Amino acid sequence: MKSSLKIKNAWIADGSGAPLFKGEILISGGVISGFGKDAGGAAADRTIDLNGKVLAPGFIDAHGHSDVALFANPGAFAKVSQGVTTEIAGNCGLCAFLLGDRNRAHLEELYADYRVDLNWSDYPSFQRRLAARSVAHTLPALCGHNT
C-alpha cells in the first residue's frame, strides 16, 4: 500500500522563476502526484501544515568539495540543512576518482582525517561506493585536471 503525504499552507517556489504562490503538494508513494492551490482535495495518510513557510525544490551547490567527506559523514547535515540536494564535486583541479598508483598515496594523505579507505579507481566505482553509503544528496563530479 502506497503511503501519502499532503503538505499544505506553503508558499511554493516551483523552480520555474514564477512568483511564489500559496498552495499544497500531495505526495503518493514517494512521488509528487499533485500540487497547486489545491492538490486535488484528496485525503492523505499524513498532513504537514507549513504555516506559510516556503517549500522549494532542492538547491544545487555548483562548487563543493565533499568528494570524500560524504563517506565520513553521509548525512551531510551542513548541506541538507541549507536545502542542498545536489553538489557538484571535483572542483579546483582535484577529484577523488581516477585513482592510480601515482596519486592514490597523495589523496590518502590529503584525506587522512576522514579515515576513509579510498578503495575505488574510477568514477563508476566511486559512485557505487557513494550509493552503498546511502548519502543524503547526489554528488555528480567533475574530473579534476590535476588528478
C-alpha positions in Angstrom: 0.0 0.0 0.0 1.4 3.4 -1.0 1.6 6.0 1.8 0.6 9.6 1.0 1.6 12.9 2.4 0.0 16.3 2.0 2.0 19.5 2.6 -0.4 22.4 3.0 -0.3 26.1 3.7 3.0 26.5 1.9 4.4 29.3 -0.2 5.6 27.2 -3.2 8.6 28.1 -5.3 8.2 25.7 -8.2 11.7 26.3 -9.7 10.3 28.0 -12.9 11.2 31.5 -11.8 7.5 32.3 -11.4 6.4 34.2 -8.3 5.7 32.2 -5.1 2.2 31.0 -4.7 0.2 29.8 -1.7 -0.7 26.1 -2.1 -0.2 22.5 -1.3 1.5 19.4 -2.5 0.4 15.8 -2.5 3.0 13.0 -2.5 1.9 9.5 -3.1 4.3 6.6 -2.9 7.3 9.0 -2.8 6.2 10.8 -6.0 4.6 14.2 -6.3 1.1 13.4 -7.5 -0.5 16.9 -7.3 0.3 20.4 -6.4 -1.2 23.9 -6.8 -3.6 26.0 -4.9 -5.5 22.7 -4.2 -3.6 19.4 -4.7 -6.8 17.6 -5.7 -8.6 17.7 -2.4 -7.6 14.1 -1.8 -7.1 12.9 1.8 -3.6 11.8 2.8 -2.2 9.4 5.3 -0.3 12.2 6.9 -0.5 16.0 6.6 2.1 18.7 7.4 1.0 22.3 7.8 3.8 24.6 6.9 2.0 27.6 8.2 3.3 29.9 5.5 6.9 28.6 5.2 8.4 28.3 1.8 8.6 25.0 0.0 11.2 24.9 -2.7 12.9 22.3 -4.9 16.4 21.2 -3.8 19.3 23.6 -4.3 22.4 22.8 -6.3 25.8 23.6 -4.8 27.8 24.1 -8.0 31.2 24.2 -6.3 31.6 21.8 -3.5 34.4 19.7 -2.0 32.6 16.8 -0.3 34.2 14.1 -2.6 35.4 12.2 0.4 33.6 14.0 3.3 30.3 12.3 2.3 31.9 8.9 3.0 32.8 10.0 6.5 29.5 11.9 7.0 26.8 10.5 4.7 24.1 12.6 6.4 25.7 15.8 5.1 23.8 17.9 7.7 25.6 21.1 6.8 24.5 20.8 3.2 20.9 19.4 3.5 20.0 21.8 6.3 20.6 24.6 3.7 18.4 22.8 1.1 21.2 21.4 -1.0 20.1 18.2 -2.7 22.9 18.1 -5.4 26.5 19.1 -5.0 29.0 19.3 -7.9 32.3 18.0 -6.7 35.8 17.6 -8.3 36.5 21.3 -8.3 39.8 23.2 -8.1 41.5 20.5 -10.2 41.1 17.8 -7.6 38.7 14.9 -7.5 38.5 11.6 -5.6 38.5 9.3 -8.5 40.7 8.1 -11.3 42.9 6.8 -8.6 46.1 5.1 -9.7 49.4 4.3 -8.1 50.8 7.8 -8.7 48.1 9.8 -7.0 46.4 7.4 -4.5 49.0 7.9 -1.8 48.8 11.7 -2.2 45.0 11.7 -1.9 45.1 9.3 1.1 47.4 11.8 2.8 45.1 14.8 1.9 42.0 13.0 3.2 43.6 11.2 6.2 41.4 13.0 8.7 38.3 11.4 7.2 39.6 7.9 7.9 38.1 6.6 4.6 39.6 3.8 2.6 39.9 5.1 -0.9 39.3 1.7 -2.5 37.9 2.7 -5.8 39.6 3.7 -9.0 37.2 5.3 -11.5 34.0 7.3 -11.5 31.6 4.4 -11.7 33.2 2.6 -8.7 33.3 5.9 -6.8 29.5 6.4 -7.4 28.8 2.8 -6.4 30.6 3.4 -3.1 28.6 6.5 -2.5 25.3 4.7 -3.2 26.3 1.9 -0.8 26.7 4.6 1.9 23.2 6.0 1.2 24.4 9.5 1.2 22.0 12.4 1.8 22.4 14.1 -1.6 23.6 13.4 -5.1 27.2 14.1 -5.9 28.0 14.3 -9.6 31.6 15.2 -10.1 34.0 16.9 -12.4 37.2 15.1 -13.3 39.9 17.3 -11.8 42.6 18.2 -14.2 45.3 17.8 -11.6 44.1 14.4 -10.6 
